[in-house]
Amino acid sequence: MASKKSPKPVVRNSGSGASLIPWLGLATIVILLDQVSKITITRLFAYAETLAVTSFFNLTLVYNKGAAFSFLAQESGWQRYFFTALGLIASAYIIYLMRQHSAQKLFCWALALIMGGALGNVIDRLLYGHVIDFLDFHYLETYHFPAFNLADSAICLGAALFILDELRRVKK
């Protein structure tokens, strides 16, 4: 009489490389949209040229040698290398996290957006020595939010999704 062996359960490795493809694809789309928008704005505008689009929004070409909100922009130049290295290290860590948690869709969406935005700005620092910003929101023409770009927008959206994911996880 033959003994029946029960089949071994299928163990899915959420850290498989194949599961990274959608997230790396999303990050790549962010990088491409960011770079195309920056190339377009630099071809259409001279430095500091501004086009009023609405009563609260302008397109304007400015350069940021620092980080968010021009943090450290007035330093001697070391910040370019620091923020480039930081963006590359953060991206490597994000890939590690996405490998470990590739089944968590909202979490990986957030990470992919953050990584795409970070790498978009890293590309600027490597190619130009500064980040190209062009989105200028303001109130009454006097109170301007610091200019930013699509990479920055992706980072902020990713951070918001990350917070939402954490709040959902805590609620469970």
Secondary structure, DSSP 8 states (H G I E B T S, - for coil): -------------TT-GGGGHHHHHHHHHHHHHHHHHHHHHHHH--TT-EEE-SSSEEEEEEEESSSGGGTTTTSSSHHHHHHHHHHHHHHHHHHHHHHHTTT-HHHHHHHHHHHHHHHHHHHHHHHHSSEEEEEEEEETTTEE---B-HHHHHHHHHHHHHHHHHHHHHH-
